[in-house]
Amino acid sequence: MRPFPLKQLRLAWHDAGTYNKNIEEWPLRGGANGSLRFEIEIKHAANATLSSQSGFSNLVNALKLLQPIKDKYSGVTYEDLFQLASATAVEEAGGPKIPIKYGRVDVSEPEQ
């Protein structure tokens, strides 16, 4: 397996991992919202396994791989792009095709 799929899968997983179903208000409830594109989010305690040098580098590299796509298709949110890349990574690694629903909204700043 190429390193690309693992990076993209981790990016989407950790970005969505803050979801709290008991909080009704978005964006306070967290979840898949594109906040992991901010360096402070990658270094946050909730992402402790990513804040090691290798984890941080992998996530930064994953973001760098996706940025040209985001630049070309500016109407696509970061979060939809993260989730699409993750689903594609699963498929590229020999897993199933994952149906995607689009329309997620990115947060404009890091979560608190």
Backbone atoms as SQL, in Angstrom:
CREATE TABLE atoms (id INTEGER PRIMARY KEY, chain TEXT, resi INTEGER, resn TEXT, atom TEXT, x REAL, y REAL, z REAL);
INSERT INTO atoms VALUES
  (1, 'A', 1, 'MET', 'N', 0.850, -1.190, 0.000),
  (2, 'A', 1, 'MET', 'CA', 0.000, 0.000, 0.000),
  (3, 'A', 1, 'MET', 'C', 0.886, 1.240, 0.000),
  (4, 'A', 2, 'ARG', 'N', 0.537, 2.180, -0.817),
  (5, 'A', 2, 'ARG', 'CA', 1.259, 3.446, -0.855),
  (6, 'A', 2, 'ARG', 'C', 0.969, 4.249, 0.406),
  (7, 'A', 3, 'PRO', 'N', 1.853, 5.181, 0.836),
  (8, 'A', 3, 'PRO', 'CA', 1.617, 5.956, 2.055),
  (9, 'A', 3, 'PRO', 'C', 0.425, 6.912, 1.949),
  (10, 'A', 4, 'PHE', 'N', 0.064, 7.309, 0.736),
  (11, 'A', 4, 'PHE', 'CA', -1.047, 8.260, 0.569),
  (12, 'A', 4, 'PHE', 'C', -2.325, 7.817, 1.269),
  (13, 'A', 5, 'PRO', 'N', -2.785, 6.578, 1.080),
  (14, 'A', 5, 'PRO', 'CA', -4.060, 6.209, 1.693),
  (15, 'A', 5, 'PRO', 'C', -4.074, 6.340, 3.207),
  (16, 'A', 6, 'LEU', 'N', -3.021, 5.922, 3.881),
  (17, 'A', 6, 'LEU', 'CA', -2.997, 5.994, 5.334),
  (18, 'A', 6, 'LEU', 'C', -3.068, 7.446, 5.812),
  (19, 'A', 7, 'LYS', 'N', -2.335, 8.325, 5.166),
  (20, 'A', 7, 'LYS', 'CA', -2.358, 9.748, 5.549),
  (21, 'A', 7, 'LYS', 'C', -3.758, 10.319, 5.413),
  (22, 'A', 8, 'GLN', 'N', -4.414, 10.027, 4.312),
  (23, 'A', 8, 'GLN', 'CA', -5.740, 10.599, 4.076),
  (24, 'A', 8, 'GLN', 'C', -6.779, 10.010, 5.026),
  (25, 'A', 9, 'LEU', 'N', -6.629, 8.735, 5.325),
  (26, 'A', 9, 'LEU', 'CA', -7.546, 8.088, 6.254),
  (27, 'A', 9, 'LEU', 'C', -7.412, 8.687, 7.655),
  (28, 'A', 10, 'ARG', 'N', -6.200, 8.885, 8.102),
  (29, 'A', 10, 'ARG', 'CA', -5.969, 9.492, 9.426),
  (30, 'A', 10, 'ARG', 'C', -6.483, 10.921, 9.469),
  (31, 'A', 11, 'LEU', 'N', -6.290, 11.656, 8.410),
  (32, 'A', 11, 'LEU', 'CA', -6.758, 13.037, 8.361),
  (33, 'A', 11, 'LEU', 'C', -8.271, 13.100, 8.579),
  (34, 'A', 12, 'ALA', 'N', -9.004, 12.308, 7.836),
  (35, 'A', 12, 'ALA', 'CA', -10.470, 12.313, 7.956),
  (36, 'A', 12, 'ALA', 'C', -10.918, 11.788, 9.314),
  (37, 'A', 13, 'TRP', 'N', -10.282, 10.710, 9.774),
  (38, 'A', 13, 'TRP', 'CA', -10.663, 10.120, 11.063),
  (39, 'A', 13, 'TRP', 'C', -10.488, 11.117, 12.202),
  (40, 'A', 14, 'HIS', 'N', -9.334, 11.745, 12.276),
  (41, 'A', 14, 'HIS', 'CA', -9.074, 12.664, 13.380),
  (42, 'A', 14, 'HIS', 'C', -9.885, 13.950, 13.259),
  (43, 'A', 15, 'ASP', 'N', -10.199, 14.373, 12.054),
  (44, 'A', 15, 'ASP', 'CA', -11.028, 15.563, 11.915),
  (45, 'A', 15, 'ASP', 'C', -12.452, 15.290, 12.390),
  (46, 'A', 16, 'ALA', 'N', -12.940, 14.095, 12.155),
  (47, 'A', 16, 'ALA', 'CA', -14.308, 13.746, 12.549),
  (48, 'A', 16, 'ALA', 'C', -14.397, 13.280, 14.002),
  (49, 'A', 17, 'GLY', 'N', -13.277, 12.954, 14.608),
  (50, 'A', 17, 'GLY', 'CA', -13.263, 12.307, 15.919),
  (51, 'A', 17, 'GLY', 'C', -13.769, 13.122, 17.087),
  (52, 'A', 18, 'THR', 'N', -13.981, 14.412, 16.930),
  (53, 'A', 18, 'THR', 'CA', -14.445, 15.228, 18.050),
  (54, 'A', 18, 'THR', 'C', -15.963, 15.304, 18.148),
  (55, 'A', 19, 'TYR', 'N', -16.666, 14.593, 17.304),
  (56, 'A', 19, 'TYR', 'CA', -18.125, 14.658, 17.290),
  (57, 'A', 19, 'TYR', 'C', -18.725, 14.263, 18.639),
  (58, 'A', 20, 'ASN', 'N', -19.673, 15.066, 19.119),
  (59, 'A', 20, 'ASN', 'CA', -20.378, 14.789, 20.370),
  (60, 'A', 20, 'ASN', 'C', -21.873, 14.908, 20.104),
  (61, 'A', 21, 'LYS', 'N', -22.567, 13.782, 20.041),
  (62, 'A', 21, 'LYS', 'CA', -23.988, 13.771, 19.701),
  (63, 'A', 21, 'LYS', 'C', -24.844, 14.485, 20.743),
  (64, 'A', 22, 'ASN', 'N', -24.319, 14.687, 21.941),
  (65, 'A', 22, 'ASN', 'CA', -25.088, 15.337, 23.004),
  (66, 'A', 22, 'ASN', 'C', -25.088, 16.855, 22.905),
  (67, 'A', 23, 'ILE', 'N', -24.304, 17.400, 22.011),
  (68, 'A', 23, 'ILE', 'CA', -24.279, 18.847, 21.793),
  (69, 'A', 23, 'ILE', 'C', -25.033, 19.120, 20.502),
  (70, 'A', 24, 'GLU', 'N', -26.083, 19.890, 20.580),
  (71, 'A', 24, 'GLU', 'CA', -26.930, 20.116, 19.401),
  (72, 'A', 24, 'GLU', 'C', -26.387, 21.193, 18.466),
  (73, 'A', 25, 'GLU', 'N', -25.709, 22.183, 19.005),
  (74, 'A', 25, 'GLU', 'CA', -25.302, 23.337, 18.199),
  (75, 'A', 25, 'GLU', 'C', -24.034, 23.055, 17.396),
  (76, 'A', 26, 'TRP', 'N', -24.134, 23.341, 16.093),
  (77, 'A', 26, 'TRP', 'CA', -22.944, 23.262, 15.250),
  (78, 'A', 26, 'TRP', 'C', -22.320, 24.647, 15.229),
  (79, 'A', 27, 'PRO', 'N', -21.043, 24.807, 15.299),
  (80, 'A', 27, 'PRO', 'CA', -19.997, 23.797, 15.215),
  (81, 'A', 27, 'PRO', 'C', -19.525, 23.265, 16.564),
  (82, 'A', 28, 'LEU', 'N', -20.189, 23.645, 17.649),
  (83, 'A', 28, 'LEU', 'CA', -19.733, 23.208, 18.963),
  (84, 'A', 28, 'LEU', 'C', -19.710, 21.697, 19.124),
  (85, 'A', 29, 'ARG', 'N', -20.570, 20.999, 18.395),
  (86, 'A', 29, 'ARG', 'CA', -20.621, 19.538, 18.551),
  (87, 'A', 29, 'ARG', 'C', -19.432, 18.836, 17.911),
  (88, 'A', 30, 'GLY', 'N', -18.600, 19.563, 17.165),
  (89, 'A', 30, 'GLY', 'CA', -17.407, 18.963, 16.565),
  (90, 'A', 30, 'GLY', 'C', -17.756, 18.080, 15.390),
  (91, 'A', 31, 'GLY', 'N', -16.909, 17.114, 15.148),
  (92, 'A', 31, 'GLY', 'CA', -17.133, 16.192, 14.044),
  (93, 'A', 31, 'GLY', 'C', -16.428, 16.630, 12.785),
  (94, 'A', 32, 'ALA', 'N', -16.864, 16.074, 11.677),
  (95, 'A', 32, 'ALA', 'CA', -16.243, 16.324, 10.379),
  (96, 'A', 32, 'ALA', 'C', -16.553, 17.745, 9.931),
  (97, 'A', 33, 'ASN', 'N', -15.620, 18.664, 10.194),
  (98, 'A', 33, 'ASN', 'CA', -15.877, 20.070, 9.897),
  (99, 'A', 33, 'ASN', 'C', -14.688, 20.812, 9.296),
  (100, 'A', 34, 'GLY', 'N', -13.641, 20.091, 8.941),
  (101, 'A', 34, 'GLY', 'CA', -12.492, 20.712, 8.290),
  (102, 'A', 34, 'GLY', 'C', -11.526, 21.423, 9.217),
  (103, 'A', 35, 'SER', 'N', -11.730, 21.325, 10.526),
  (104, 'A', 35, 'SER', 'CA', -10.884, 22.076, 11.460),
  (105, 'A', 35, 'SER', 'C', -9.450, 21.555, 11.520),
  (106, 'A', 36, 'LEU', 'N', -9.227, 20.334, 11.105),
  (107, 'A', 36, 'LEU', 'CA', -7.882, 19.777, 11.205),
  (108, 'A', 36, 'LEU', 'C', -6.910, 20.404, 10.209),
  (109, 'A', 37, 'ARG', 'N', -7.384, 21.285, 9.376),
  (110, 'A', 37, 'ARG', 'CA', -6.464, 21.975, 8.472),
  (111, 'A', 37, 'ARG', 'C', -5.663, 23.043, 9.209),
  (112, 'A', 38, 'PHE', 'N', -6.064, 23.365, 10.427),
  (113, 'A', 38, 'PHE', 'CA', -5.360, 24.356, 11.234),
  (114, 'A', 38, 'PHE', 'C', -4.291, 23.666, 12.089),
  (115, 'A', 39, 'GLU', 'N', -3.079, 24.209, 12.077),
  (116, 'A', 39, 'GLU', 'CA', -1.962, 23.598, 12.806),
  (117, 'A', 39, 'GLU', 'C', -2.277, 23.403, 14.288),
  (118, 'A', 40, 'ILE', 'N', -2.949, 24.360, 14.902),
  (119, 'A', 40, 'ILE', 'CA', -3.268, 24.252, 16.321),
  (120, 'A', 40, 'ILE', 'C', -4.156, 23.032, 16.597),
  (121, 'A', 41, 'GLU', 'N', -4.985, 22.662, 15.635),
  (122, 'A', 41, 'GLU', 'CA', -5.829, 21.477, 15.790),
  (123, 'A', 41, 'GLU', 'C', -5.007, 20.193, 15.704),
  (124, 'A', 42, 'ILE', 'N', -4.052, 20.152, 14.807),
  (125, 'A', 42, 'ILE', 'CA', -3.203, 18.970, 14.687),
  (126, 'A', 42, 'ILE', 'C', -2.430, 18.751, 15.987),
  (127, 'A', 43, 'LYS', 'N', -2.033, 19.855, 16.639),
  (128, 'A', 43, 'LYS', 'CA', -1.241, 19.763, 17.867),
  (129, 'A', 43, 'LYS', 'C', -2.104, 19.659, 19.128),
  (130, 'A', 44, 'HIS', 'N', -3.416, 19.712, 19.003),
  (131, 'A', 44, 'HIS', 'CA', -4.323, 19.658, 20.153),
  (132, 'A', 44, 'HIS', 'C', -4.195, 18.315, 20.873),
  (133, 'A', 45, 'ALA', 'N', -4.424, 18.311, 22.196),
  (134, 'A', 45, 'ALA', 'CA', -4.304, 17.088, 22.999),
  (135, 'A', 45, 'ALA', 'C', -5.198, 15.961, 22.479),
  (136, 'A', 46, 'ALA', 'N', -6.358, 16.303, 21.923),
  (137, 'A', 46, 'ALA', 'CA', -7.259, 15.273, 21.390),
  (138, 'A', 46, 'ALA', 'C', -6.633, 14.532, 20.217),
  (139, 'A', 47, 'ASN', 'N', -5.630, 15.123, 19.625),
  (140, 'A', 47, 'ASN', 'CA', -4.930, 14.508, 18.493),
  (141, 'A', 47, 'ASN', 'C', -3.508, 14.131, 18.903),
  (142, 'A', 48, 'ALA', 'N', -3.340, 13.717, 20.152),
  (143, 'A', 48, 'ALA', 'CA', -2.012, 13.463, 20.713),
  (144, 'A', 48, 'ALA', 'C', -1.185, 12.515, 19.858),
  (145, 'A', 49, 'THR', 'N', -1.807, 11.515, 19.284),
  (146, 'A', 49, 'THR', 'CA', -1.036, 10.563, 18.478),
  (147, 'A', 49, 'THR', 'C', -0.536, 11.189, 17.188),
  (148, 'A', 50, 'LEU', 'N', -1.103, 12.332, 16.831),
  (149, 'A', 50, 'LEU', 'CA', -0.667, 12.995, 15.608),
  (150, 'A', 50, 'LEU', 'C', 0.411, 14.025, 15.869),
  (151, 'A', 51, 'SER', 'N', 0.561, 14.439, 17.128),
  (152, 'A', 51, 'SER', 'CA', 1.451, 15.555, 17.395),
  (153, 'A', 51, 'SER', 'C', 2.916, 15.153, 17.508),
  (154, 'A', 52, 'SER', 'N', 3.215, 13.868, 17.416),
  (155, 'A', 52, 'SER', 'CA', 4.612, 13.464, 17.316),
  (156, 'A', 52, 'SER', 'C', 5.131, 13.988, 15.982),
  (157, 'A', 53, 'GLN', 'N', 6.406, 14.081, 15.851),
  (158, 'A', 53, 'GLN', 'CA', 6.969, 14.637, 14.621),
  (159, 'A', 53, 'GLN', 'C', 6.495, 13.869, 13.391),
  (160, 'A', 54, 'SER', 'N', 6.503, 12.540, 13.462),
  (161, 'A', 54, 'SER', 'CA', 6.105, 11.783, 12.276),
  (162, 'A', 54, 'SER', 'C', 4.616, 11.944, 11.993),
  (163, 'A', 55, 'GLY', 'N', 3.782, 11.929, 13.045),
  (164, 'A', 55, 'GLY', 'CA', 2.347, 12.125, 12.845),
  (165, 'A', 55, 'GLY', 'C', 2.044, 13.490, 12.296),
  (166, 'A', 56, 'PHE', 'N', 2.686, 14.514, 12.862),
  (167, 'A', 56, 'PHE', 'CA', 2.482, 15.886, 12.398),
  (168, 'A', 56, 'PHE', 'C', 2.901, 16.011, 10.946),
  (169, 'A', 57, 'SER', 'N', 4.064, 15.461, 10.613),
  (170, 'A', 57, 'SER', 'CA', 4.552, 15.534, 9.235),
  (171, 'A', 57, 'SER', 'C', 3.597, 14.841, 8.277),
  (172, 'A', 58, 'ASN', 'N', 3.087, 13.669, 8.670),
  (173, 'A', 58, 'ASN', 'CA', 2.163, 12.948, 7.807),
  (174, 'A', 58, 'ASN', 'C', 0.895, 13.743, 7.552),
  (175, 'A', 59, 'LEU', 'N', 0.358, 14.372, 8.592),
  (176, 'A', 59, 'LEU', 'CA', -0.868, 15.146, 8.417),
  (177, 'A', 59, 'LEU', 'C', -0.622, 16.400, 7.599),
  (178, 'A', 60, 'VAL', 'N', 0.498, 17.048, 7.834),
  (179, 'A', 60, 'VAL', 'CA', 0.848, 18.226, 7.036),
  (180, 'A', 60, 'VAL', 'C', 1.018, 17.817, 5.580),
  (181, 'A', 61, 'ASN', 'N', 1.681, 16.691, 5.345),
  (182, 'A', 61, 'ASN', 'CA', 1.846, 16.207, 3.974),
  (183, 'A', 61, 'ASN', 'C', 0.513, 15.840, 3.342),
  (184, 'A', 62, 'ALA', 'N', -0.385, 15.240, 4.122),
  (185, 'A', 62, 'ALA', 'CA', -1.714, 14.904, 3.609),
  (186, 'A', 62, 'ALA', 'C', -2.446, 16.178, 3.187),
  (187, 'A', 63, 'LEU', 'N', -2.345, 17.204, 4.001),
  (188, 'A', 63, 'LEU', 'CA', -2.981, 18.475, 3.653),
  (189, 'A', 63, 'LEU', 'C', -2.355, 19.077, 2.400),
  (190, 'A', 64, 'LYS', 'N', -1.035, 18.982, 2.292),
  (191, 'A', 64, 'LYS', 'CA', -0.345, 19.514, 1.110),
  (192, 'A', 64, 'LYS', 'C', -0.766, 18.779, -0.160),
  (193, 'A', 65, 'LEU', 'N', -0.998, 17.466, -0.054),
  (194, 'A', 65, 'LEU', 'CA', -1.446, 16.702, -1.216),
  (195, 'A', 65, 'LEU', 'C', -2.833, 17.137, -1.684),
  (196, 'A', 66, 'LEU', 'N', -3.672, 17.525, -0.743),
  (197, 'A', 66, 'LEU', 'CA', -5.049, 17.897, -1.079),
  (198, 'A', 66, 'LEU', 'C', -5.200, 19.369, -1.482),
  (199, 'A', 67, 'GLN', 'N', -4.255, 20.217, -1.096),
  (200, 'A', 67, 'GLN', 'CA', -4.411, 21.652, -1.341),
  (201, 'A', 67, 'GLN', 'C', -4.559, 22.012, -2.822),
  (202, 'A', 68, 'PRO', 'N', -3.800, 21.407, -3.742),
  (203, 'A', 68, 'PRO', 'CA', -4.010, 21.743, -5.161),
  (204, 'A', 68, 'PRO', 'C', -5.419, 21.406, -5.649),
  (205, 'A', 69, 'ILE', 'N', -5.992, 20.344, -5.108),
  (206, 'A', 69, 'ILE', 'CA', -7.370, 19.993, -5.479),
  (207, 'A', 69, 'ILE', 'C', -8.324, 21.039, -4.941),
  (208, 'A', 70, 'LYS', 'N', -8.117, 21.446, -3.688),
  (209, 'A', 70, 'LYS', 'CA', -8.955, 22.483, -3.073),
  (210, 'A', 70, 'LYS', 'C', -8.822, 23.792, -3.847),
  (211, 'A', 71, 'ASP', 'N', -7.609, 24.122, -4.252),
  (212, 'A', 71, 'ASP', 'CA', -7.388, 25.356, -5.020),
  (213, 'A', 71, 'ASP', 'C', -8.125, 25.310, -6.360),
  (214, 'A', 72, 'LYS', 'N', -8.109, 24.163, -7.009),
  (215, 'A', 72, 'LYS', 'CA', -8.763, 24.036, -8.311),
  (216, 'A', 72, 'LYS', 'C', -10.281, 24.015, -8.189),
  (217, 'A', 73, 'TYR', 'N', -10.779, 23.394, -7.125),
  (218, 'A', 73, 'TYR', 'CA', -12.229, 23.276, -6.911),
  (219, 'A', 73, 'TYR', 'C', -12.602, 23.979, -5.610),
  (220, 'A', 74, 'SER', 'N', -12.519, 25.283, -5.614),
  (221, 'A', 74, 'SER', 'CA', -12.699, 26.066, -4.386),
  (222, 'A', 74, 'SER', 'C', -14.090, 25.934, -3.766),
  (223, 'A', 75, 'GLY', 'N', -15.069, 25.491, -4.536),
  (224, 'A', 75, 'GLY', 'CA', -16.410, 25.312, -3.998),
  (225, 'A', 75, 'GLY', 'C', -16.565, 24.060, -3.151),
  (226, 'A', 76, 'VAL', 'N', -15.586, 23.181, -3.208),
  (227, 'A', 76, 'VAL', 'CA', -15.613, 21.969, -2.387),
  (228, 'A', 76, 'VAL', 'C', -15.041, 22.321, -1.023),
  (229, 'A', 77, 'THR', 'N', -15.740, 21.929, 0.036),
  (230, 'A', 77, 'THR', 'CA', -15.236, 22.237, 1.376),
  (231, 'A', 77, 'THR', 'C', -14.059, 21.327, 1.716),
  (232, 'A', 78, 'TYR', 'N', -13.236, 21.796, 2.652),
  (233, 'A', 78, 'TYR', 'CA', -12.141, 20.953, 3.114),
  (234, 'A', 78, 'TYR', 'C', -12.686, 19.640, 3.667),
  (235, 'A', 79, 'GLU', 'N', -13.770, 19.728, 4.414),
  (236, 'A', 79, 'GLU', 'CA', -14.277, 18.510, 5.034),
  (237, 'A', 79, 'GLU', 'C', -14.788, 17.505, 4.017),
  (238, 'A', 80, 'ASP', 'N', -15.482, 17.951, 3.003),
  (239, 'A', 80, 'ASP', 'CA', -15.885, 17.012, 1.958),
  (240, 'A', 80, 'ASP', 'C', -14.656, 16.429, 1.273),
  (241, 'A', 81, 'LEU', 'N', -13.646, 17.245, 1.069),
  (242, 'A', 81, 'LEU', 'CA', -12.412, 16.773, 0.445),
  (243, 'A', 81, 'LEU', 'C', -11.706, 15.749, 1.335),
  (244, 'A', 82, 'PHE', 'N', -11.641, 16.007, 2.656),
  (245, 'A', 82, 'PHE', 'CA', -11.021, 15.045, 3.584),
  (246, 'A', 82, 'PHE', 'C', -11.748, 13.707, 3.535),
  (247, 'A', 83, 'GLN', 'N', -13.074, 13.757, 3.563),
  (248, 'A', 83, 'GLN', 'CA', -13.850, 12.519, 3.595),
  (249, 'A', 83, 'GLN', 'C', -13.771, 11.777, 2.251),
  (250, 'A', 84, 'LEU', 'N', -13.791, 12.521, 1.152),
  (251, 'A', 84, 'LEU', 'CA', -13.630, 11.903, -0.159),
  (252, 'A', 84, 'LEU', 'C', -12.266, 11.236, -0.278),
  (253, 'A', 85, 'ALA', 'N', -11.215, 11.919, 0.170),
  (254, 'A', 85, 'ALA', 'CA', -9.869, 11.345, 0.117),
  (255, 'A', 85, 'ALA', 'C', -9.779, 10.085, 0.966),
  (256, 'A', 86, 'SER', 'N', -10.436, 10.095, 2.110),
  (257, 'A', 86, 'SER', 'CA', -10.433, 8.924, 2.984),
  (258, 'A', 86, 'SER', 'C', -11.149, 7.747, 2.333),
  (259, 'A', 87, 'ALA', 'N', -12.312, 7.991, 1.777),
  (260, 'A', 87, 'ALA', 'CA', -13.058, 6.922, 1.106),
  (261, 'A', 87, 'ALA', 'C', -12.268, 6.373, -0.084),
  (262, 'A', 88, 'THR', 'N', -11.608, 7.255, -0.805),
  (263, 'A', 88, 'THR', 'CA', -10.779, 6.838, -1.935),
  (264, 'A', 88, 'THR', 'C', -9.597, 6.010, -1.443),
  (265, 'A', 89, 'ALA', 'N', -9.024, 6.401, -0.306),
  (266, 'A', 89, 'ALA', 'CA', -7.905, 5.659, 0.273),
  (267, 'A', 89, 'ALA', 'C', -8.317, 4.232, 0.624),
  (268, 'A', 90, 'VAL', 'N', -9.498, 4.085, 1.208),
  (269, 'A', 90, 'VAL', 'CA', -9.995, 2.746, 1.545),
  (270, 'A', 90, 'VAL', 'C', -10.118, 1.902, 0.280),
  (271, 'A', 91, 'GLU', 'N', -10.697, 2.494, -0.750),
  (272, 'A', 91, 'GLU', 'CA', -10.878, 1.772, -2.010),
  (273, 'A', 91, 'GLU', 'C', -9.527, 1.427, -2.647),
  (274, 'A', 92, 'GLU', 'N', -8.595, 2.375, -2.640),
  (275, 'A', 92, 'GLU', 'CA', -7.264, 2.143, -3.220),
  (276, 'A', 92, 'GLU', 'C', -6.506, 1.038, -2.491),
  (277, 'A', 93, 'ALA', 'N', -6.803, 0.884, -1.192),
  (278, 'A', 93, 'ALA', 'CA', -6.133, -0.140, -0.393),
  (279, 'A', 93, 'ALA', 'C', -6.793, -1.511, -0.547),
  (280, 'A', 94, 'GLY', 'N', -7.807, -1.597, -1.412),
  (281, 'A', 94, 'GLY', 'CA', -8.471, -2.866, -1.650),
  (282, 'A', 94, 'GLY', 'C', -9.769, -3.042, -0.884),
  (283, 'A', 95, 'GLY', 'N', -10.179, -2.003, -0.178),
  (284, 'A', 95, 'GLY', 'CA', -11.426, -2.065, 0.576),
  (285, 'A', 95, 'GLY', 'C', -12.627, -1.740, -0.298),
  (286, 'A', 96, 'PRO', 'N', -13.790, -1.670, 0.334),
  (287, 'A', 96, 'PRO', 'CA', -15.016, -1.425, -0.429),
  (288, 'A', 96, 'PRO', 'C', -15.148, 0.027, -0.885),
  (289, 'A', 97, 'LYS', 'N', -15.968, 0.230, -1.886),
  (290, 'A', 97, 'LYS', 'CA', -16.313, 1.583, -2.309),
  (291, 'A', 97, 'LYS', 'C', -17.295, 2.141, -1.275),
  (292, 'A', 98, 'ILE', 'N', -16.974, 3.294, -0.719),
  (293, 'A', 98, 'ILE', 'CA', -17.790, 3.898, 0.331),
  (294, 'A', 98, 'ILE', 'C', -18.628, 5.018, -0.276),
  (295, 'A', 99, 'PRO', 'N', -19.939, 4.927, -0.173),
  (296, 'A', 99, 'PRO', 'CA', -20.775, 6.010, -0.702),
  (297, 'A', 99, 'PRO', 'C', -20.565, 7.286, 0.121),
  (298, 'A', 100, 'ILE', 'N', -20.501, 8.389, -0.558),
  (299, 'A', 100, 'ILE', 'CA', -20.237, 9.677, 0.094),
  (300, 'A', 100, 'ILE', 'C', -21.430, 10.602, -0.111),
  (301, 'A', 101, 'LYS', 'N', -21.784, 11.309, 0.931),
  (302, 'A', 101, 'LYS', 'CA', -22.776, 12.387, 0.833),
  (303, 'A', 101, 'LYS', 'C', -22.014, 13.691, 1.017),
  (304, 'A', 102, 'TYR', 'N', -22.242, 14.612, 0.113),
  (305, 'A', 102, 'TYR', 'CA', -21.516, 15.876, 0.146),
  (306, 'A', 102, 'TYR', 'C', -22.385, 16.978, 0.731),
  (307, 'A', 103, 'GLY', 'N', -21.749, 18.065, 1.138),
  (308, 'A', 103, 'GLY', 'CA', -22.471, 19.214, 1.645),
  (309, 'A', 103, 'GLY', 'C', -22.048, 19.617, 3.051),
  (310, 'A', 104, 'ARG', 'N', -20.947, 19.040, 3.540),
  (311, 'A', 104, 'ARG', 'CA', -20.459, 19.422, 4.865),
  (312, 'A', 104, 'ARG', 'C', -19.994, 20.875, 4.814),
  (313, 'A', 105, 'VAL', 'N', -20.077, 21.533, 5.945),
  (314, 'A', 105, 'VAL', 'CA', -19.669, 22.927, 6.046),
  (315, 'A', 105, 'VAL', 'C', -18.383, 22.996, 6.868),
  (316, 'A', 106, 'ASP', 'N', -17.394, 23.724, 6.367),
  (317, 'A', 106, 'ASP', 'CA', -16.141, 23.913, 7.106),
  (318, 'A', 106, 'ASP', 'C', -16.323, 24.961, 8.181),
  (319, 'A', 107, 'VAL', 'N', -15.617, 24.769, 9.309),
  (320, 'A', 107, 'VAL', 'CA', -15.514, 25.832, 10.290),
  (321, 'A', 107, 'VAL', 'C', -14.528, 26.859, 9.739),
  (322, 'A', 108, 'SER', 'N', -14.649, 28.080, 10.181),
  (323, 'A', 108, 'SER', 'CA', -13.755, 29.140, 9.678),
  (324, 'A', 108, 'SER', 'C', -12.554, 29.370, 10.572),
  (325, 'A', 109, 'GLU', 'N', -12.539, 28.717, 11.732),
  (326, 'A', 109, 'GLU', 'CA', -11.410, 28.860, 12.649),
  (327, 'A', 109, 'GLU', 'C', -11.286, 27.570, 13.447),
  (328, 'A', 110, 'PRO', 'N', -10.155, 27.388, 14.143),
  (329, 'A', 110, 'PRO', 'CA', -9.987, 26.164, 14.929),
  (330, 'A', 110, 'PRO', 'C', -11.058, 26.038, 15.998),
  (331, 'A', 111, 'GLU', 'N', -11.349, 24.781, 16.370),
  (332, 'A', 111, 'GLU', 'CA', -12.265, 24.539, 17.483),
  (333, 'A', 111, 'GLU', 'C', -11.603, 24.979, 18.766),
  (334, 'A', 112, 'GLN', 'N', -12.381, 25.276, 19.755),
  (335, 'A', 112, 'GLN', 'CA', -11.824, 25.712, 21.049),
  (336, 'A', 112, 'GLN', 'C', -11.752, 24.575, 22.027);
